């Protein structure tokens, strides 16, 4: 493409967020590279099918390296903050207390440890540790079952979904804006309200060759005498376990486990069946690419109580969405799949309703400044939204903590849901 690329400014970002006849989408094509010279990477495995590989009409094989849902789960936590000062937050830092566990250090714990299992010597922990989970870590976001089973938090979230159902995204935007960024479905709540992702990201590798692996575990079996072997064999039979499962017998790893419903033969025509072999990664002969799409049509479809509030919502969510797309996320996706960014490998395009996409320059610092400025409108609402958790004078530190209730979780199990929220799968 010839000529100077358009550098995106705050004015252009405003137009993207609010102009009705503006671009319909933004696209990022990002080139990634395997760290290892072998160009062998390990994609995610899925039950029964193994790697998600498609063969195109020209026999090119394409594999999913990180799914849309997995990318969302990796990106959302970038908004977590270590600070207790709300002025440092871009989104509310909501924590859910799942349970408490003994600290192991207080006099009560030491007394209990010294007394062993004798109930008369037990003493309660005086400073139990809270085991918490950030709302930004929950796969279903504000619609997660953990939220449904946290009564005080649900008192805030449920009305926000009701308002969303009635066309007002403002309350949910003030409580859990990333639920709108990454998509949400209130399938476990009262509304069943569903909103699409504003940002969709996926990593694929093109022109790949499937590889297989084999391993051999050698146990101490050969060192045991006959009496020891016989004792272990009898015990394993009585307990209905395989000796190899417990590490007491040699075990080759050549064929992968496949469910009975999808059983495939381990051998075919006298040779190991490739469809049953242990997977050994893929050799990437082509390119590894991350494709990101920002849906501006869905963004401009969100509304608030009035036109001014609608614009504030769209600007804030655009800022958060572009922050996720421009962030240098860690690319250690799983064991055997460590990637890095290619130099000058990012290409941003604004996609018009008609005509060819135009390449633009999107500077991360500009995006962050825009998101920070847009967040101020909603930050001012937080004391009112979280009134029972906020200091009277509005000063930090602030902890937005809510408690998970196991009895509410049990009630939820008896309730029929409307399905699974798309994109909640883990990588």
NUVEX-845058 format. One record per residue (C-alpha): x negated, y negated, z; residue in three letters. Coordinates in Angstrom, 3 decimals. Layout:
N
SITE          X          Y          Z   type
SITE          X          Y          Z    ala
...
//
This chain:
427
SITE          X          Y          Z   type
SITE      0.000      0.000      0.000    unk
SITE     -1.493     -3.327     -1.034    unk
SITE     -1.352     -6.683      0.733    unk
SITE     -1.408     -7.616      4.392    unk
SITE      0.821     -5.592      6.676    unk
SITE      3.489     -7.405      8.652    unk
SITE      2.464     -7.634     12.327    unk
SITE      5.535     -7.181     14.492    unk
SITE      6.289    -10.154     16.789    unk
SITE      8.794    -10.718     19.582    unk
SITE     11.123    -12.402     17.065    unk
SITE     11.054     -9.345     14.804    unk
SITE     11.687     -7.059     17.764    unk
SITE     14.729     -9.166     18.665    unk
SITE     16.033     -8.811     15.111    unk
SITE     15.518     -5.054     15.156    unk
SITE     17.513     -4.845     18.384    unk
SITE     20.382     -7.196     17.573    unk
SITE     20.665     -8.014     13.865    unk
SITE     23.608     -6.036     12.420    unk
SITE     22.087     -5.736      8.931    unk
SITE     18.571     -5.028     10.212    unk
SITE     16.551     -1.855      9.491    unk
SITE     18.314      1.424     10.255    unk
SITE     15.248      3.078     11.737    unk
SITE     11.568      2.859     12.565    unk
SITE      9.224      5.707     11.727    unk
SITE      5.798      6.673     12.984    unk
SITE      3.635      9.231     11.228    unk
SITE      0.733     10.088     13.487    unk
SITE     -2.103     12.373     12.427    unk
SITE     -3.502     14.666     15.115    unk
SITE     -6.570     16.894     15.139    unk
SITE     -7.366     20.134     16.985    unk
SITE    -10.291     19.684     19.374    unk
SITE    -11.880     23.001     18.364    unk
SITE    -13.743     23.279     15.059    unk
SITE    -12.027     26.597     14.385    unk
SITE     -8.767     24.681     13.752    unk
SITE     -6.952     27.406     15.695    unk
SITE     -4.172     26.228     18.015    unk
SITE     -1.514     27.992     20.049    unk
SITE      2.083     26.841     19.393    unk
SITE      4.861     27.472     21.950    unk
SITE      6.366     30.945     21.945    unk
SITE     10.091     31.587     21.969    unk
SITE     11.930     34.681     23.148    unk
SITE     11.950     37.466     20.535    unk
SITE     10.805     35.318     17.565    unk
SITE      7.372     34.342     18.868    unk
SITE      6.161     31.184     17.137    unk
SITE      8.715     29.047     15.308    unk
SITE      7.267     29.371     11.794    unk
SITE      9.190     28.544      8.611    unk
SITE      8.066     29.505      5.118    unk
SITE      8.931     26.934      2.449    unk
SITE      9.826     27.665     -1.158    unk
SITE      6.198     27.132     -2.223    unk
SITE      5.115     29.654      0.452    unk
SITE      3.687     26.939      2.688    unk
SITE      4.105     27.896      6.323    unk
SITE      5.040     25.229      8.861    unk
SITE      4.966     25.791     12.636    unk
SITE      6.482     23.778     15.466    unk
SITE      3.654     22.699     17.777    unk
SITE      5.837     20.720     20.214    unk
SITE      9.623     20.542     20.005    unk
SITE     11.839     17.481     20.254    unk
SITE     12.961     18.418     23.755    unk
SITE      9.445     19.153     24.935    unk
SITE      8.215     15.808     23.600    unk
SITE     10.985     13.997     25.491    unk
SITE     10.034     15.778     28.706    unk
SITE      6.395     14.768     28.241    unk
SITE      7.170     11.139     27.405    unk
SITE      9.776     10.175     30.001    unk
SITE      7.378     10.389     32.994    unk
SITE      5.228      7.570     31.554    unk
SITE      7.650      5.233     33.313    unk
SITE      6.757      6.575     36.762    unk
SITE      5.038      4.034     39.017    unk
SITE      2.927      4.539     42.133    unk
SITE      3.942      1.089     43.365    unk
SITE      6.677      0.521     45.957    unk
SITE      7.158     -2.994     44.597    unk
SITE     10.140     -3.205     42.199    unk
SITE      8.425     -6.084     40.423    unk
SITE      5.977     -3.503     39.038    unk
SITE      8.694     -1.170     37.754    unk
SITE     10.083     -1.030     34.244    unk
SITE     12.826      1.374     35.381    unk
SITE     14.207      2.287     38.847    unk
SITE     11.973      4.799     40.641    unk
SITE     14.630      7.198     41.931    unk
SITE     13.442     10.181     43.999    unk
SITE     15.561     13.148     45.083    unk
SITE     14.646     14.985     48.293    unk
SITE     15.034     18.665     47.405    unk
SITE     14.005     20.087     50.780    unk
SITE     11.689     19.606     53.729    unk
SITE      8.815     21.865     54.723    unk
SITE      6.706     22.102     57.886    unk
SITE      3.635     19.876     57.873    unk
SITE      1.423     22.562     59.415    unk
SITE     -0.451     19.959     61.454    unk
SITE      1.801     18.593     64.203    unk
SITE      1.907     20.132     67.727    unk
SITE      5.154     21.927     66.918    unk
SITE      3.660     23.626     63.849    unk
SITE      0.461     24.556     65.702    unk
SITE      2.487     26.045     68.525    unk
SITE      4.584     28.061     66.060    unk
SITE      1.440     29.318     64.306    unk
SITE     -0.135     30.328     67.595    unk
SITE      3.023     32.158     68.672    unk
SITE      3.288     34.165     65.455    unk
SITE      6.767     35.492     64.741    unk
SITE      8.004     35.474     68.352    unk
SITE     11.044     33.268     68.352    unk
SITE     10.443     32.190     71.929    unk
SITE      7.152     30.561     70.915    unk
SITE      8.564     28.685     67.936    unk
SITE      8.721     24.905     68.069    unk
SITE     10.249     22.658     65.387    unk
SITE      8.035     20.550     63.151    unk
SITE      8.061     16.926     64.297    unk
SITE      6.929     15.430     60.990    unk
SITE      8.243     17.617     58.141    unk
SITE      7.101     16.866     54.594    unk
SITE      9.650     15.928     51.968    unk
SITE      9.571     17.883     48.713    unk
SITE     10.896     15.416     46.147    unk
SITE     11.568     15.256     42.427    unk
SITE     11.655     12.090     40.362    unk
SITE     14.726     11.463     38.251    unk
SITE     12.234     10.897     35.414    unk
SITE     11.189     14.561     35.703    unk
SITE     14.661     16.070     35.471    unk
SITE     15.305     17.732     32.090    unk
SITE     18.926     16.564     31.870    unk
SITE     18.112     13.134     33.272    unk
SITE     21.065     11.347     34.949    unk
SITE     23.345     14.245     33.942    unk
SITE     21.180     16.883     35.634    unk
SITE     22.731     19.374     38.047    unk
SITE     20.417     18.084     40.793    unk
SITE     22.054     14.650     40.486    unk
SITE     25.508     16.232     40.624    unk
SITE     24.467     17.920     43.877    unk
SITE     23.080     14.723     45.468    unk
SITE     26.241     13.011     46.829    unk
SITE     24.832      9.541     47.542    unk
SITE     23.172      9.315     44.143    unk
SITE     26.265     10.675     42.396    unk
SITE     28.298      7.836     43.942    unk
SITE     26.209      5.484     41.817    unk
SITE     25.753      7.586     38.683    unk
SITE     29.333      8.858     38.224    unk
SITE     30.879      5.358     37.857    unk
SITE     28.110      4.487     35.391    unk
SITE     29.097      7.410     33.174    unk
SITE     32.731      6.359     33.486    unk
SITE     31.788      2.865     32.322    unk
SITE     29.785      4.363     29.453    unk
SITE     32.820      6.385     28.404    unk
SITE     34.773      3.126     28.288    unk
SITE     32.131      1.485     26.097    unk
SITE     29.937     -0.289     28.661    unk
SITE     26.349      0.998     28.770    unk
SITE     25.257     -1.699     31.228    unk
SITE     25.704      0.193     34.531    unk
SITE     23.793      3.288     33.339    unk
SITE     21.151      1.025     31.806    unk
SITE     20.595     -0.523     35.245    unk
SITE     20.364      2.861     36.994    unk
SITE     18.749      5.319     34.563    unk
SITE     17.858      3.604     31.256    unk
SITE     15.709      6.507     30.049    unk
SITE     18.873      8.627     29.954    unk
SITE     19.955      6.403     27.070    unk
SITE     16.480      6.352     25.504    unk
SITE     16.139     10.158     25.356    unk
SITE     19.815     11.039     25.071    unk
SITE     22.214     12.323     27.695    unk
SITE     25.291     14.517     27.992    unk
SITE     27.422     14.393     31.127    unk
SITE     28.424     18.015     30.623    unk
SITE     28.494     18.757     34.354    unk
SITE     30.278     15.528     35.298    unk
SITE     33.809     14.282     34.914    unk
SITE     33.413     12.380     31.635    unk
SITE     31.636     14.767     29.261    unk
SITE     30.177     11.616     27.698    unk
SITE     27.393     12.295     25.197    unk
SITE     24.917      9.810     23.736    unk
SITE     22.264     10.570     21.092    unk
SITE     18.551     10.004     21.462    unk
SITE     17.196      6.614     20.499    unk
SITE     13.770      8.158     19.968    unk
SITE     13.065     11.558     18.440    unk
SITE      9.548     12.971     18.380    unk
SITE      8.215     16.301     17.114    unk
SITE      4.781     17.762     16.325    unk
SITE      4.325     20.192     13.430    unk
SITE      1.362     21.879     11.780    unk
SITE      1.410     22.462      8.017    unk
SITE     -0.094     25.278      5.949    unk
SITE     -0.859     27.683      8.769    unk
SITE     -1.971     31.293      8.917    unk
SITE     -0.662     33.503     11.715    unk
SITE     -3.289     35.227     13.852    unk
SITE     -3.009     38.093     16.318    unk
SITE     -4.817     38.920     19.537    unk
SITE     -5.735     42.063     21.435    unk
SITE     -7.097     42.554     24.930    unk
SITE     -8.060     45.399     27.206    unk
SITE     -7.712     45.261     30.992    unk
SITE    -10.048     47.660     32.764    unk
SITE     -9.048     48.466     36.337    unk
SITE    -10.819     50.385     39.126    unk
SITE     -8.924     53.540     38.109    unk
SITE    -12.048     55.346     36.902    unk
SITE    -13.731     54.779     40.276    unk
SITE    -10.963     56.419     42.282    unk
SITE    -11.133     60.059     43.308    unk
SITE     -8.373     62.514     42.453    unk
SITE     -6.693     62.211     45.847    unk
SITE     -6.526     58.414     45.582    unk
SITE     -5.135     58.617     42.047    unk
SITE     -2.486     61.123     43.080    unk
SITE     -1.452     58.971     46.068    unk
SITE     -1.035     55.877     43.911    unk
SITE      0.850     57.781     41.209    unk
SITE      3.344     59.154     43.756    unk
SITE      3.836     55.729     45.332    unk
SITE      4.345     54.061     41.940    unk
SITE      6.888     56.683     40.964    unk
SITE      8.753     56.242     44.253    unk
SITE      8.772     52.461     43.881    unk
SITE      9.598     52.683     40.136    unk
SITE      6.731     50.509     39.041    unk
SITE      3.947     51.024     36.530    unk
SITE      0.419     51.288     37.918    unk
SITE     -0.815     49.006     35.145    unk
SITE      1.629     46.302     36.248    unk
SITE      0.012     46.228     39.673    unk
SITE     -3.532     46.256     38.318    unk
SITE     -4.389     49.851     39.244    unk
SITE     -4.637     51.311     35.760    unk
SITE     -6.243     50.309     32.474    unk
SITE     -3.849     48.427     30.218    unk
SITE     -4.325     47.446     26.597    unk
SITE     -2.574     44.285     25.378    unk
SITE     -1.890     44.813     21.694    unk
SITE      1.890     44.621     21.364    unk
SITE      4.070     41.854     22.822    unk
SITE      7.201     42.464     24.821    unk
SITE     10.417     42.048     22.845    unk
SITE     13.907     42.449     24.262    unk
SITE     15.698     45.715     23.616    unk
SITE     18.287     43.964     21.442    unk
SITE     15.523     42.790     19.096    unk
SITE     13.306     45.866     19.346    unk
SITE     10.873     46.290     16.459    unk
SITE      8.633     49.326     15.877    unk
SITE      5.037     48.954     17.087    unk
SITE      3.752     50.919     14.089    unk
SITE      4.855     50.855     10.490    unk
SITE      3.462     53.072      7.705    unk
SITE      0.804     54.358     10.068    unk
SITE     -0.565     50.913     10.917    unk
SITE      0.177     48.363     13.687    unk
SITE      3.270     46.363     12.830    unk
SITE      2.314     42.618     12.647    unk
SITE      5.801     41.673     13.847    unk
SITE      5.140     43.480     17.148    unk
SITE      1.541     42.360     17.715    unk
SITE      0.403     39.996     20.463    unk
SITE      0.213     36.495     19.007    unk
SITE     -3.224     34.918     18.723    unk
SITE     -2.441     31.380     17.622    unk
SITE     -2.397     29.902     14.131    unk
SITE     -5.181     28.717     11.854    unk
SITE     -4.307     25.212     10.639    unk
SITE     -5.398     24.811      7.016    unk
SITE     -3.355     21.673      6.418    unk
SITE     -2.439     18.803      8.734    unk
SITE     -1.077     18.393     12.247    unk
SITE      1.425     15.537     12.422    unk
SITE      3.586     13.892     15.008    unk
SITE      6.756     12.395     13.526    unk
SITE      8.630      9.802     15.575    unk
SITE     11.957      8.244     14.582    unk
SITE     13.592      5.331     16.406    unk
SITE     17.324      5.200     15.659    unk
SITE     18.204      1.499     15.433    unk
SITE     21.773      2.238     14.363    unk
SITE     22.407      4.138     17.615    unk
SITE     20.635      1.399     19.573    unk
SITE     22.782     -1.395     18.121    unk
SITE     25.858      0.748     18.758    unk
SITE     25.380      0.376     22.529    unk
SITE     27.461     -2.364     24.108    unk
SITE     27.819     -4.154     27.415    unk
SITE     30.572     -6.107     29.116    unk
SITE     30.106     -9.006     26.688    unk
SITE     27.949    -10.030     23.732    unk
SITE     25.184    -11.447     25.894    unk
SITE     25.002     -8.241     27.943    unk
SITE     25.037     -6.148     24.750    unk
SITE     21.971     -7.991     23.449    unk
SITE     20.199     -7.573     26.800    unk
SITE     20.854     -3.821     26.749    unk
SITE     19.570     -3.398     23.196    unk
SITE     16.407     -5.440     23.784    unk
SITE     15.581     -3.571     26.995    unk
SITE     16.137     -0.138     25.491    unk
SITE     14.215     -1.020     22.325    unk
SITE     11.273     -2.082     24.483    unk
SITE     11.351      1.177     26.468    unk
SITE     11.825      3.261     23.324    unk
SITE      8.867      1.698     21.527    unk
SITE      6.731      2.095     24.640    unk
SITE      7.281      5.853     24.505    unk
SITE      6.437      5.897     20.796    unk
SITE      3.255      3.818     21.104    unk
SITE      1.949      5.433     24.309    unk
SITE     -1.196      7.532     24.013    unk
SITE      0.289     10.594     25.672    unk
SITE     -1.969     13.421     26.818    unk
SITE     -2.179     16.027     24.067    unk
SITE     -3.087     19.035     26.204    unk
SITE      0.168     20.729     25.237    unk
SITE     -0.589     24.190     26.612    unk
SITE     -3.439     26.671     27.017    unk
SITE     -5.192     26.895     23.647    unk
SITE     -3.543     23.755     22.266    unk
SITE     -5.617     20.664     23.002    unk
SITE     -5.266     17.962     20.353    unk
SITE     -6.627     14.453     19.860    unk
SITE     -5.650     11.404     17.854    unk
SITE     -7.166     10.899     14.417    unk
SITE     -8.943      7.586     13.894    unk
SITE     -6.624      5.162     12.088    unk
SITE     -4.067      7.957     11.888    unk
SITE     -0.971      5.940     12.867    unk
SITE      1.433      4.595     10.251    unk
SITE      4.544      2.634     11.288    unk
SITE      7.384      1.927      8.843    unk
SITE     10.594     -0.046      9.082    unk
SITE     13.316      1.712      7.129    unk
SITE     15.946     -0.559      5.480    unk
SITE     19.472      0.421      4.524    unk
SITE     18.405      0.341      0.888    unk
SITE     15.034      0.322     -0.769    unk
SITE     11.639      1.654      0.219    unk
SITE     10.337      1.745      3.821    unk
SITE      7.810     -1.008      4.532    unk
SITE      4.679     -0.348      6.561    unk
SITE      4.193     -2.618      9.577    unk
SITE      1.662     -3.102     12.358    unk
SITE      3.016     -2.451     15.835    unk
SITE      0.724     -3.519     18.675    unk
SITE      1.256     -1.649     21.996    unk
SITE      0.466     -4.757     24.080    unk
SITE      3.210     -6.684     22.265    unk
SITE      5.644     -3.856     22.909    unk
SITE      4.818     -3.669     26.619    unk
SITE      5.158     -7.443     27.057    unk
SITE      8.526     -7.313     25.289    unk
SITE      9.754     -4.421     27.468    unk
SITE      8.573     -6.150     30.650    unk
SITE     10.371     -9.363     29.747    unk
SITE     13.569     -7.520     28.805    unk
SITE     13.466     -5.503     32.051    unk
SITE     13.792     -8.686     34.141    unk
SITE     17.511     -8.947     33.308    unk
SITE     18.173     -5.488     34.794    unk
SITE     15.674     -5.775     37.630    unk
SITE     17.822     -8.616     38.965    unk
SITE     20.754     -6.178     39.177    unk
SITE     18.931     -3.508     41.196    unk
SITE     19.603     -4.974     44.698    unk
SITE     23.330     -4.885     43.975    unk
SITE     23.263     -1.465     42.304    unk
SITE     21.199      0.167     45.070    unk
SITE     22.520     -2.066     47.877    unk
SITE     22.451      0.586     50.569    unk
SITE     18.772      1.258     49.883    unk
SITE     17.529     -2.311     49.352    unk
SITE     16.062     -4.585     52.065    unk
SITE     18.284     -7.533     52.914    unk
SITE     15.723    -10.049     51.678    unk
SITE     15.021     -8.104     48.484    unk
SITE     11.319     -7.802     49.207    unk
SITE      9.171     -4.693     48.697    unk
SITE      8.415     -1.999     49.591    unk
SITE     11.470     -0.142     48.297    unk
SITE     12.127      3.604     48.223    unk
SITE     15.128      4.849     46.265    unk
SITE     15.483      8.290     47.853    unk
SITE     18.560     10.513     47.768    unk
SITE     19.082     13.935     49.302    unk
SITE     19.984     17.121     47.434    unk
SITE     22.844     19.027     49.102    unk
SITE     22.756     22.807     48.709    unk
SITE     26.477     23.073     49.540    unk
SITE     27.300     20.687     46.693    unk
SITE     25.102     22.816     44.445    unk
SITE     27.122     25.896     45.413    unk
SITE     30.336     24.055     44.524    unk
SITE     28.821     23.144     41.174    unk
SITE     28.205     26.816     40.369    unk
SITE     31.933     27.424     40.452    unk
SITE     32.581     24.594     38.035    unk
SITE     32.706     25.151     34.285    unk
SITE     30.351     22.937     32.288    unk
SITE     30.824     21.620     28.778    unk
SITE     27.580     23.105     27.500    unk
SITE     23.909     22.255     27.555    unk
SITE     22.572     18.791     26.897    unk
SITE     20.630     18.929     23.642    unk
SITE     16.925     18.447     23.966    unk
SITE     16.601     19.662     27.533    unk
SITE     14.389     22.597     26.564    unk
SITE     10.909     22.721     28.000    unk
SITE      7.759     23.060     25.959    unk
//
